[in-house]
Amino acid sequence: MNPEWILRVVLIGITHWILAGLLLQDLAYRQRVVGGKKWIWALVIILITFLGSLLYLFFHPQVLYPEDRGRTKK
């Protein structure tokens, strides 16, 4: 195996688990999610490597602005 290929896989794995951890923490504190079921989002984030995290970010852009977390629109 090529060491460069192994390094890429390891870095993608580390990036996935860091991002997944941050998003799972956001999911735990969020009152409402798209689809209404938090456990489905948790499975998507964990099981669909990297793409699940990107999907969550796409559907919940407020993740980038934590001061808005917990607020509801009027």
C-alpha positions in Angstrom: 0.0 0.0 0.0 1.1 3.5 -0.8 1.8 5.5 2.5 0.3 8.6 0.9 -3.0 6.8 0.3 -3.1 5.6 3.9 -2.4 9.1 5.1 -5.3 10.4 3.1 -7.7 7.8 4.5 -6.6 8.6 8.0 -7.0 12.3 7.6 -10.5 11.9 6.1 -11.4 9.7 9.0 -10.2 12.1 11.6 -12.0 15.0 9.8 -15.2 13.0 9.7 -15.2 12.1 13.5 -14.3 15.7 14.5 -17.1 17.1 12.3 -19.5 14.4 13.4 -18.8 15.1 17.1 -19.5 18.8 16.6 -22.7 18.1 14.7 -23.9 15.6 17.2 -23.4 18.1 20.0 -25.4 20.7 18.0 -28.1 18.1 17.3 -28.4 17.4 21.1 -29.0 21.0 21.9 -31.3 21.8 18.9 -35.0 21.9 19.7 -36.3 21.1 16.2 -34.7 19.5 13.2 -35.8 18.9 9.6 -37.9 15.8 9.6 -38.7 16.0 13.3 -36.6 13.0 14.4 -33.2 13.6 15.9 -32.2 9.9 16.1 -32.5 9.6 12.3 -30.1 12.6 11.9 -27.7 11.1 14.4 -27.6 7.8 12.4 -27.1 9.8 9.2 -24.2 11.8 10.7 -22.5 8.7 12.1 -23.1 6.0 9.5 -22.8 7.9 6.2 -19.2 8.9 6.4 -18.5 12.5 5.7 -21.6 12.9 3.4 -24.0 12.6 6.4 -22.2 15.5 8.1 -22.4 17.6 5.0 -26.1 16.8 4.6 -26.8 18.0 8.2 -24.9 21.2 7.5 -26.9 21.8 4.3 -30.3 21.3 6.0 -29.3 23.2 9.2 -27.1 26.2 8.1 -27.6 27.7 11.6 -24.9 25.3 12.8 -22.4 27.9 11.7 -24.0 30.6 14.0 -24.3 29.0 17.5 -25.7 32.2 19.0 -28.9 31.5 17.0 -29.3 27.9 18.4 -32.4 27.4 20.5 -34.2 30.4 19.1 -37.5 30.0 17.3 -38.7 32.1 14.4 -41.8 34.1 15.0 
